[in-house]
């Protein structure tokens, strides 16, 4: 997901282009969803290509918790 400063810059840009606050929020939400899906797809592609082990990933997540 985009960093808050990136969201602010994008929001400012969109507002300067005439988008309403509601439209800006809708755009930011949709972009965040696409960003999450892209990251998720990349992780599972990496697992599928044996570049990363799902078990190792799970252990890492649990260690960070």
PDB file with SEQRES, HELIX, SHEET and CRYST1 records, atoms N, CA, C and O in Angstrom:
SEQRES   1 A   65  UNK UNK UNK UNK UNK UNK UNK UNK UNK UNK UNK UNK UNK          
SEQRES   2 A   65  UNK UNK UNK UNK UNK UNK UNK UNK UNK UNK UNK UNK UNK          
SEQRES   3 A   65  UNK UNK UNK UNK UNK UNK UNK UNK UNK UNK UNK UNK UNK          
SEQRES   4 A   65  UNK UNK UNK UNK UNK UNK UNK UNK UNK UNK UNK UNK UNK          
SEQRES   5 A   65  UNK UNK UNK UNK UNK UNK UNK UNK UNK UNK UNK UNK UNK          
HELIX    1 AA1 UNK A    4  UNK A   16  1                                  13    
HELIX    2 AA2 UNK A   21  UNK A   48  1                                  28    
HELIX    3 AA3 UNK A   54  UNK A   64  1                                  11    
CRYST1    1.000    1.000    1.000  90.00  90.00  90.00 P 1           1          
ATOM      1  N   UNK A   1       0.843  -1.175   0.000  1.00  0.00           N  
ATOM      2  CA  UNK A   1       0.000   0.000   0.000  1.00  0.00           C  
ATOM      3  C   UNK A   1       0.883   1.232   0.000  1.00  0.00           C  
ATOM      4  O   UNK A   1       1.981   1.233   0.557  1.00  0.00           O  
ATOM      5  N   UNK A   2       0.389   2.266  -0.627  1.00  0.00           N  
ATOM      6  CA  UNK A   2       1.163   3.494  -0.721  1.00  0.00           C  
ATOM      7  C   UNK A   2       1.356   4.120   0.650  1.00  0.00           C  
ATOM      8  O   UNK A   2       0.498   4.007   1.525  1.00  0.00           O  
ATOM      9  N   UNK A   3       2.477   4.773   0.822  1.00  0.00           N  
ATOM     10  CA  UNK A   3       2.773   5.465   2.066  1.00  0.00           C  
ATOM     11  C   UNK A   3       1.878   6.693   2.209  1.00  0.00           C  
ATOM     12  O   UNK A   3       1.414   7.244   1.211  1.00  0.00           O  
ATOM     13  N   UNK A   4       1.633   7.126   3.459  1.00  0.00           N  
ATOM     14  CA  UNK A   4       0.775   8.307   3.665  1.00  0.00           C  
ATOM     15  C   UNK A   4       1.238   9.532   2.880  1.00  0.00           C  
ATOM     16  O   UNK A   4       0.404  10.271   2.357  1.00  0.00           O  
ATOM     17  N   UNK A   5       2.555   9.763   2.787  1.00  0.00           N  
ATOM     18  CA  UNK A   5       3.035  10.927   2.043  1.00  0.00           C  
ATOM     19  C   UNK A   5       2.728  10.790   0.553  1.00  0.00           C  
ATOM     20  O   UNK A   5       2.437  11.780  -0.118  1.00  0.00           O  
ATOM     21  N   UNK A   6       2.792   9.554   0.037  1.00  0.00           N  
ATOM     22  CA  UNK A   6       2.444   9.318  -1.359  1.00  0.00           C  
ATOM     23  C   UNK A   6       0.959   9.573  -1.578  1.00  0.00           C  
ATOM     24  O   UNK A   6       0.561  10.189  -2.566  1.00  0.00           O  
ATOM     25  N   UNK A   7       0.140   9.088  -0.639  1.00  0.00           N  
ATOM     26  CA  UNK A   7      -1.301   9.333  -0.730  1.00  0.00           C  
ATOM     27  C   UNK A   7      -1.601  10.821  -0.696  1.00  0.00           C  
ATOM     28  O   UNK A   7      -2.452  11.294  -1.448  1.00  0.00           O  
ATOM     29  N   UNK A   8      -0.922  11.563   0.158  1.00  0.00           N  
ATOM     30  CA  UNK A   8      -1.144  13.005   0.265  1.00  0.00           C  
ATOM     31  C   UNK A   8      -0.762  13.688  -1.044  1.00  0.00           C  
ATOM     32  O   UNK A   8      -1.489  14.550  -1.537  1.00  0.00           O  
ATOM     33  N   UNK A   9       0.373  13.300  -1.599  1.00  0.00           N  
ATOM     34  CA  UNK A   9       0.810  13.904  -2.868  1.00  0.00           C  
ATOM     35  C   UNK A   9      -0.190  13.586  -3.971  1.00  0.00           C  
ATOM     36  O   UNK A   9      -0.537  14.458  -4.768  1.00  0.00           O  
ATOM     37  N   UNK A  10      -0.653  12.343  -4.020  1.00  0.00           N  
ATOM     38  CA  UNK A  10      -1.626  11.953  -5.041  1.00  0.00           C  
ATOM     39  C   UNK A  10      -2.949  12.670  -4.822  1.00  0.00           C  
ATOM     40  O   UNK A  10      -3.569  13.142  -5.775  1.00  0.00           O  
ATOM     41  N   UNK A  11      -3.384  12.751  -3.571  1.00  0.00           N  
ATOM     42  CA  UNK A  11      -4.635  13.450  -3.259  1.00  0.00           C  
ATOM     43  C   UNK A  11      -4.544  14.916  -3.668  1.00  0.00           C  
ATOM     44  O   UNK A  11      -5.481  15.458  -4.254  1.00  0.00           O  
ATOM     45  N   UNK A  12      -3.425  15.553  -3.362  1.00  0.00           N  
ATOM     46  CA  UNK A  12      -3.242  16.958  -3.750  1.00  0.00           C  
ATOM     47  C   UNK A  12      -3.290  17.112  -5.265  1.00  0.00           C  
ATOM     48  O   UNK A  12      -3.909  18.038  -5.789  1.00  0.00           O  
ATOM     49  N   UNK A  13      -2.628  16.195  -5.956  1.00  0.00           N  
ATOM     50  CA  UNK A  13      -2.619  16.232  -7.420  1.00  0.00           C  
ATOM     51  C   UNK A  13      -4.042  16.078  -7.967  1.00  0.00           C  
ATOM     52  O   UNK A  13      -4.473  16.850  -8.824  1.00  0.00           O  
ATOM     53  N   UNK A  14      -4.756  15.085  -7.466  1.00  0.00           N  
ATOM     54  CA  UNK A  14      -6.115  14.843  -7.955  1.00  0.00           C  
ATOM     55  C   UNK A  14      -7.031  16.038  -7.677  1.00  0.00           C  
ATOM     56  O   UNK A  14      -7.845  16.416  -8.518  1.00  0.00           O  
ATOM     57  N   UNK A  15      -6.888  16.621  -6.492  1.00  0.00           N  
ATOM     58  CA  UNK A  15      -7.699  17.797  -6.167  1.00  0.00           C  
ATOM     59  C   UNK A  15      -7.352  18.963  -7.080  1.00  0.00           C  
ATOM     60  O   UNK A  15      -8.231  19.724  -7.483  1.00  0.00           O  
ATOM     61  N   UNK A  16      -6.069  19.104  -7.405  1.00  0.00           N  
ATOM     62  CA  UNK A  16      -5.658  20.187  -8.304  1.00  0.00           C  
ATOM     63  C   UNK A  16      -6.205  19.977  -9.714  1.00  0.00           C  
ATOM     64  O   UNK A  16      -6.320  20.926 -10.490  1.00  0.00           O  
ATOM     65  N   UNK A  17      -6.543  18.724 -10.042  1.00  0.00           N  
ATOM     66  CA  UNK A  17      -7.119  18.404 -11.352  1.00  0.00           C  
ATOM     67  C   UNK A  17      -8.642  18.500 -11.330  1.00  0.00           C  
ATOM     68  O   UNK A  17      -9.302  18.211 -12.329  1.00  0.00           O  
ATOM     69  N   UNK A  18      -9.203  18.911 -10.171  1.00  0.00           N  
ATOM     70  CA  UNK A  18     -10.629  19.163 -10.103  1.00  0.00           C  
ATOM     71  C   UNK A  18     -11.482  18.034  -9.552  1.00  0.00           C  
ATOM     72  O   UNK A  18     -12.709  18.122  -9.582  1.00  0.00           O  
ATOM     73  N   UNK A  19     -10.863  16.983  -9.052  1.00  0.00           N  
ATOM     74  CA  UNK A  19     -11.638  15.881  -8.479  1.00  0.00           C  
ATOM     75  C   UNK A  19     -12.142  16.277  -7.089  1.00  0.00           C  
ATOM     76  O   UNK A  19     -11.440  16.940  -6.326  1.00  0.00           O  
ATOM     77  N   UNK A  20     -13.349  15.867  -6.784  1.00  0.00           N  
ATOM     78  CA  UNK A  20     -13.950  16.163  -5.489  1.00  0.00           C  
ATOM     79  C   UNK A  20     -13.289  15.300  -4.413  1.00  0.00           C  
ATOM     80  O   UNK A  20     -12.660  14.292  -4.732  1.00  0.00           O  
ATOM     81  N   UNK A  21     -13.428  15.690  -3.136  1.00  0.00           N  
ATOM     82  CA  UNK A  21     -12.874  14.856  -2.065  1.00  0.00           C  
ATOM     83  C   UNK A  21     -13.407  13.421  -2.102  1.00  0.00           C  
ATOM     84  O   UNK A  21     -12.668  12.479  -1.818  1.00  0.00           O  
ATOM     85  N   UNK A  22     -14.673  13.254  -2.448  1.00  0.00           N  
ATOM     86  CA  UNK A  22     -15.253  11.908  -2.535  1.00  0.00           C  
ATOM     87  C   UNK A  22     -14.611  11.112  -3.665  1.00  0.00           C  
ATOM     88  O   UNK A  22     -14.321   9.925  -3.512  1.00  0.00           O  
ATOM     89  N   UNK A  23     -14.392  11.767  -4.795  1.00  0.00           N  
ATOM     90  CA  UNK A  23     -13.745  11.087  -5.927  1.00  0.00           C  
ATOM     91  C   UNK A  23     -12.302  10.724  -5.588  1.00  0.00           C  
ATOM     92  O   UNK A  23     -11.829   9.639  -5.925  1.00  0.00           O  
ATOM     93  N   UNK A  24     -11.611  11.645  -4.919  1.00  0.00           N  
ATOM     94  CA  UNK A  24     -10.225  11.389  -4.523  1.00  0.00           C  
ATOM     95  C   UNK A  24     -10.165  10.164  -3.614  1.00  0.00           C  
ATOM     96  O   UNK A  24      -9.322   9.287  -3.805  1.00  0.00           O  
ATOM     97  N   UNK A  25     -11.052  10.103  -2.633  1.00  0.00           N  
ATOM     98  CA  UNK A  25     -11.065   8.963  -1.711  1.00  0.00           C  
ATOM     99  C   UNK A  25     -11.358   7.661  -2.454  1.00  0.00           C  
ATOM    100  O   UNK A  25     -10.744   6.630  -2.182  1.00  0.00           O  
ATOM    101  N   UNK A  26     -12.293   7.720  -3.387  1.00  0.00           N  
ATOM    102  CA  UNK A  26     -12.632   6.528  -4.170  1.00  0.00           C  
ATOM    103  C   UNK A  26     -11.421   6.063  -4.988  1.00  0.00           C  
ATOM    104  O   UNK A  26     -11.145   4.866  -5.064  1.00  0.00           O  
ATOM    105  N   UNK A  27     -10.712   6.996  -5.588  1.00  0.00           N  
ATOM    106  CA  UNK A  27      -9.525   6.671  -6.388  1.00  0.00           C  
ATOM    107  C   UNK A  27      -8.436   6.073  -5.497  1.00  0.00           C  
ATOM    108  O   UNK A  27      -7.843   5.051  -5.842  1.00  0.00           O  
ATOM    109  N   UNK A  28      -8.172   6.711  -4.346  1.00  0.00           N  
ATOM    110  CA  UNK A  28      -7.141   6.209  -3.435  1.00  0.00           C  
ATOM    111  C   UNK A  28      -7.478   4.811  -2.922  1.00  0.00           C  
ATOM    112  O   UNK A  28      -6.596   3.960  -2.800  1.00  0.00           O  
ATOM    113  N   UNK A  29      -8.743   4.580  -2.624  1.00  0.00           N  
ATOM    114  CA  UNK A  29      -9.168   3.261  -2.148  1.00  0.00           C  
ATOM    115  C   UNK A  29      -8.960   2.209  -3.228  1.00  0.00           C  
ATOM    116  O   UNK A  29      -8.454   1.121  -2.951  1.00  0.00           O  
ATOM    117  N   UNK A  30      -9.348   2.531  -4.455  1.00  0.00           N  
ATOM    118  CA  UNK A  30      -9.195   1.582  -5.567  1.00  0.00           C  
ATOM    119  C   UNK A  30      -7.720   1.292  -5.835  1.00  0.00           C  
ATOM    120  O   UNK A  30      -7.351   0.146  -6.092  1.00  0.00           O  
ATOM    121  N   UNK A  31      -6.877   2.319  -5.775  1.00  0.00           N  
ATOM    122  CA  UNK A  31      -5.444   2.115  -5.986  1.00  0.00           C  
ATOM    123  C   UNK A  31      -4.842   1.259  -4.872  1.00  0.00           C  
ATOM    124  O   UNK A  31      -3.986   0.415  -5.138  1.00  0.00           O  
ATOM    125  N   UNK A  32      -5.275   1.466  -3.635  1.00  0.00           N  
ATOM    126  CA  UNK A  32      -4.783   0.653  -2.520  1.00  0.00           C  
ATOM    127  C   UNK A  32      -5.194  -0.807  -2.705  1.00  0.00           C  
ATOM    128  O   UNK A  32      -4.411  -1.715  -2.429  1.00  0.00           O  
ATOM    129  N   UNK A  33      -6.422  -1.029  -3.174  1.00  0.00           N  
ATOM    130  CA  UNK A  33      -6.873  -2.402  -3.442  1.00  0.00           C  
ATOM    131  C   UNK A  33      -6.020  -3.057  -4.519  1.00  0.00           C  
ATOM    132  O   UNK A  33      -5.621  -4.213  -4.382  1.00  0.00           O  
ATOM    133  N   UNK A  34      -5.741  -2.322  -5.591  1.00  0.00           N  
ATOM    134  CA  UNK A  34      -4.916  -2.856  -6.676  1.00  0.00           C  
ATOM    135  C   UNK A  34      -3.489  -3.121  -6.189  1.00  0.00           C  
ATOM    136  O   UNK A  34      -2.874  -4.119  -6.563  1.00  0.00           O  
ATOM    137  N   UNK A  35      -2.969  -2.217  -5.352  1.00  0.00           N  
ATOM    138  CA  UNK A  35      -1.631  -2.375  -4.798  1.00  0.00           C  
ATOM    139  C   UNK A  35      -1.561  -3.648  -3.950  1.00  0.00           C  
ATOM    140  O   UNK A  35      -0.607  -4.419  -4.057  1.00  0.00           O  
ATOM    141  N   UNK A  36      -2.567  -3.860  -3.114  1.00  0.00           N  
ATOM    142  CA  UNK A  36      -2.616  -5.057  -2.270  1.00  0.00           C  
ATOM    143  C   UNK A  36      -2.695  -6.321  -3.127  1.00  0.00           C  
ATOM    144  O   UNK A  36      -2.007  -7.304  -2.851  1.00  0.00           O  
ATOM    145  N   UNK A  37      -3.528  -6.296  -4.162  1.00  0.00           N  
ATOM    146  CA  UNK A  37      -3.675  -7.467  -5.031  1.00  0.00           C  
ATOM    147  C   UNK A  37      -2.368  -7.761  -5.769  1.00  0.00           C  
ATOM    148  O   UNK A  37      -1.975  -8.919  -5.910  1.00  0.00           O  
ATOM    149  N   UNK A  38      -1.705  -6.718  -6.234  1.00  0.00           N  
ATOM    150  CA  UNK A  38      -0.438  -6.898  -6.947  1.00  0.00           C  
ATOM    151  C   UNK A  38       0.604  -7.520  -6.031  1.00  0.00           C  
ATOM    152  O   UNK A  38       1.325  -8.431  -6.439  1.00  0.00           O  
ATOM    153  N   UNK A  39       0.690  -7.035  -4.796  1.00  0.00           N  
ATOM    154  CA  UNK A  39       1.637  -7.591  -3.839  1.00  0.00           C  
ATOM    155  C   UNK A  39       1.295  -9.040  -3.526  1.00  0.00           C  
ATOM    156  O   UNK A  39       2.179  -9.895  -3.490  1.00  0.00           O  
ATOM    157  N   UNK A  40       0.031  -9.314  -3.301  1.00  0.00           N  
ATOM    158  CA  UNK A  40      -0.412 -10.679  -3.004  1.00  0.00           C  
ATOM    159  C   UNK A  40      -0.092 -11.611  -4.169  1.00  0.00           C  
ATOM    160  O   UNK A  40       0.416 -12.715  -3.969  1.00  0.00           O  
ATOM    161  N   UNK A  41      -0.391 -11.161  -5.384  1.00  0.00           N  
ATOM    162  CA  UNK A  41      -0.086 -11.978  -6.565  1.00  0.00           C  
ATOM    163  C   UNK A  41       1.409 -12.260  -6.662  1.00  0.00           C  
ATOM    164  O   UNK A  41       1.808 -13.378  -6.988  1.00  0.00           O  
ATOM    165  N   UNK A  42       2.239 -11.257  -6.383  1.00  0.00           N  
ATOM    166  CA  UNK A  42       3.686 -11.428  -6.471  1.00  0.00           C  
ATOM    167  C   UNK A  42       4.180 -12.438  -5.442  1.00  0.00           C  
ATOM    168  O   UNK A  42       5.044 -13.263  -5.741  1.00  0.00           O  
ATOM    169  N   UNK A  43       3.632 -12.373  -4.229  1.00  0.00           N  
ATOM    170  CA  UNK A  43       4.036 -13.319  -3.186  1.00  0.00           C  
ATOM    171  C   UNK A  43       3.682 -14.741  -3.601  1.00  0.00           C  
ATOM    172  O   UNK A  43       4.513 -15.643  -3.496  1.00  0.00           O  
ATOM    173  N   UNK A  44       2.460 -14.946  -4.070  1.00  0.00           N  
ATOM    174  CA  UNK A  44       2.049 -16.302  -4.436  1.00  0.00           C  
ATOM    175  C   UNK A  44       2.744 -16.789  -5.706  1.00  0.00           C  
ATOM    176  O   UNK A  44       2.967 -17.990  -5.856  1.00  0.00           O  
ATOM    177  N   UNK A  45       3.091 -15.882  -6.623  1.00  0.00           N  
ATOM    178  CA  UNK A  45       3.902 -16.270  -7.774  1.00  0.00           C  
ATOM    179  C   UNK A  45       5.281 -16.743  -7.315  1.00  0.00           C  
ATOM    180  O   UNK A  45       5.822 -17.726  -7.821  1.00  0.00           O  
ATOM    181  N   UNK A  46       5.831 -16.019  -6.349  1.00  0.00           N  
ATOM    182  CA  UNK A  46       7.143 -16.377  -5.811  1.00  0.00           C  
ATOM    183  C   UNK A  46       7.101 -17.754  -5.158  1.00  0.00           C  
ATOM    184  O   UNK A  46       8.025 -18.552  -5.319  1.00  0.00           O  
ATOM    185  N   UNK A  47       6.035 -18.027  -4.428  1.00  0.00           N  
ATOM    186  CA  UNK A  47       5.875 -19.349  -3.813  1.00  0.00           C  
ATOM    187  C   UNK A  47       5.709 -20.410  -4.892  1.00  0.00           C  
ATOM    188  O   UNK A  47       6.316 -21.478  -4.818  1.00  0.00           O  
ATOM    189  N   UNK A  48       4.891 -20.119  -5.888  1.00  0.00           N  
ATOM    190  CA  UNK A  48       4.643 -21.069  -6.973  1.00  0.00           C  
ATOM    191  C   UNK A  48       5.872 -21.378  -7.794  1.00  0.00           C  
ATOM    192  O   UNK A  48       6.000 -22.473  -8.341  1.00  0.00           O  
ATOM    193  N   UNK A  49       6.781 -20.413  -7.887  1.00  0.00           N  
ATOM    194  CA  UNK A  49       8.017 -20.605  -8.646  1.00  0.00           C  
ATOM    195  C   UNK A  49       9.152 -21.147  -7.782  1.00  0.00           C  
ATOM    196  O   UNK A  49      10.304 -21.215  -8.209  1.00  0.00           O  
ATOM    197  N   UNK A  50       8.795 -21.532  -6.555  1.00  0.00           N  
ATOM    198  CA  UNK A  50       9.772 -22.059  -5.598  1.00  0.00           C  
ATOM    199  C   UNK A  50      10.876 -21.068  -5.263  1.00  0.00           C  
ATOM    200  O   UNK A  50      11.949 -21.464  -4.807  1.00  0.00           O  
ATOM    201  N   UNK A  51      10.622 -19.788  -5.484  1.00  0.00           N  
ATOM    202  CA  UNK A  51      11.594 -18.765  -5.115  1.00  0.00           C  
ATOM    203  C   UNK A  51      11.481 -18.437  -3.631  1.00  0.00           C  
ATOM    204  O   UNK A  51      12.410 -17.894  -3.033  1.00  0.00           O  
ATOM    205  N   UNK A  52      10.347 -18.767  -3.051  1.00  0.00           N  
ATOM    206  CA  UNK A  52      10.124 -18.516  -1.640  1.00  0.00           C  
ATOM    207  C   UNK A  52       9.272 -19.652  -1.084  1.00  0.00           C  
ATOM    208  O   UNK A  52       8.342 -20.121  -1.740  1.00  0.00           O  
ATOM    209  N   UNK A  53       9.594 -20.082   0.117  1.00  0.00           N  
ATOM    210  CA  UNK A  53       8.869 -21.172   0.750  1.00  0.00           C  
ATOM    211  C   UNK A  53       7.728 -20.605   1.591  1.00  0.00           C  
ATOM    212  O   UNK A  53       7.927 -19.674   2.371  1.00  0.00           O  
ATOM    213  N   UNK A  54       6.550 -21.164   1.431  1.00  0.00           N  
ATOM    214  CA  UNK A  54       5.405 -20.733   2.229  1.00  0.00           C  
ATOM    215  C   UNK A  54       5.675 -20.992   3.706  1.00  0.00           C  
ATOM    216  O   UNK A  54       5.340 -20.162   4.552  1.00  0.00           O  
ATOM    217  N   UNK A  55       6.274 -22.128   4.019  1.00  0.00           N  
ATOM    218  CA  UNK A  55       6.593 -22.431   5.419  1.00  0.00           C  
ATOM    219  C   UNK A  55       7.556 -21.407   6.007  1.00  0.00           C  
ATOM    220  O   UNK A  55       7.377 -20.975   7.146  1.00  0.00           O  
ATOM    221  N   UNK A  56       8.571 -21.013   5.246  1.00  0.00           N  
ATOM    222  CA  UNK A  56       9.513 -20.002   5.717  1.00  0.00           C  
ATOM    223  C   UNK A  56       8.809 -18.665   5.932  1.00  0.00           C  
ATOM    224  O   UNK A  56       9.080 -17.960   6.904  1.00  0.00           O  
ATOM    225  N   UNK A  57       7.914 -18.326   5.028  1.00  0.00           N  
ATOM    226  CA  UNK A  57       7.176 -17.079   5.147  1.00  0.00           C  
ATOM    227  C   UNK A  57       6.313 -17.081   6.406  1.00  0.00           C  
ATOM    228  O   UNK A  57       6.266 -16.088   7.132  1.00  0.00           O  
ATOM    229  N   UNK A  58       5.635 -18.190   6.659  1.00  0.00           N  
ATOM    230  CA  UNK A  58       4.784 -18.303   7.848  1.00  0.00           C  
ATOM    231  C   UNK A  58       5.630 -18.190   9.112  1.00  0.00           C  
ATOM    232  O   UNK A  58       5.251 -17.487  10.048  1.00  0.00           O  
ATOM    233  N   UNK A  59       6.766 -18.871   9.147  1.00  0.00           N  
ATOM    234  CA  UNK A  59       7.657 -18.777  10.321  1.00  0.00           C  
ATOM    235  C   UNK A  59       8.102 -17.336  10.536  1.00  0.00           C  
ATOM    236  O   UNK A  59       8.138 -16.855  11.669  1.00  0.00           O  
ATOM    237  N   UNK A  60       8.440 -16.649   9.451  1.00  0.00           N  
ATOM    238  CA  UNK A  60       8.862 -15.260   9.553  1.00  0.00           C  
ATOM    239  C   UNK A  60       7.775 -14.345  10.094  1.00  0.00           C  
ATOM    240  O   UNK A  60       8.040 -13.461  10.909  1.00  0.00           O  
ATOM    241  N   UNK A  61       6.558 -14.565   9.636  1.00  0.00           N  
ATOM    242  CA  UNK A  61       5.426 -13.768  10.123  1.00  0.00           C  
ATOM    243  C   UNK A  61       5.214 -14.001  11.604  1.00  0.00           C  
ATOM    244  O   UNK A  61       4.995 -13.058  12.364  1.00  0.00           O  
ATOM    245  N   UNK A  62       5.279 -15.252  12.014  1.00  0.00           N  
ATOM    246  CA  UNK A  62       5.057 -15.577  13.422  1.00  0.00           C  
ATOM    247  C   UNK A  62       6.188 -15.038  14.316  1.00  0.00           C  
ATOM    248  O   UNK A  62       5.946 -14.677  15.468  1.00  0.00           O  
ATOM    249  N   UNK A  63       7.393 -14.985  13.797  1.00  0.00           N  
ATOM    250  CA  UNK A  63       8.507 -14.430  14.566  1.00  0.00           C  
ATOM    251  C   UNK A  63       8.364 -12.925  14.729  1.00  0.00           C  
ATOM    252  O   UNK A  63       8.765 -12.371  15.753  1.00  0.00           O  
ATOM    253  N   UNK A  64       7.794 -12.254  13.724  1.00  0.00           N  
ATOM    254  CA  UNK A  64       7.609 -10.800  13.777  1.00  0.00           C  
ATOM    255  C   UNK A  64       6.456 -10.405  14.693  1.00  0.00           C  
ATOM    256  O   UNK A  64       6.381  -9.261  15.140  1.00  0.00           O  
ATOM    257  N   UNK A  65       5.557 -11.349  14.974  1.00  0.00           N  
ATOM    258  CA  UNK A  65       4.370 -11.029  15.760  1.00  0.00           C  
ATOM    259  C   UNK A  65       4.668 -10.835  17.223  1.00  0.00           C  
ATOM    260  O   UNK A  65       3.760 -10.560  18.007  1.00  0.00           O  
TER     261      UNK A  65                                                      
END                                                                             
